[in-house]
Amino acid sequence: MQQHTPLKAKTWYGMSAHFSDEGKVVVFFQAVTTLSARYATIGFQEAANLDNGSFWPTSFAVTALDDRSTEHLVGLLQQATR
C-alpha cells in the first residue's frame, strides 16, 4: 500500500485549498459564488501526481456529489497525494 502525503488546508486566492508539506497547492475548491460561475470546480495543481501520458484533466465541474462522483474524487485525491 502506498503512503499518502497529508495535506494542510488554508485559503488560496480566496478559495479553499490543500497544500503539501513543501507548501505547494495540490487541490483547490472554487465555489460557484467565487467567480459567479455556472458550477463549482475542484482543481488540481502541478504538485498533484495525476500525470497520465501527455493529456489529462486538471479540474472538474461539480454540480452535485453523489456516491459515484464522491468515489471518483476520493480516488483522484489518493492518487494526487502519492
Salt bridges, closest charged atoms under 4 A:
ASP21 OD1 - LYS8 NZ 3.52
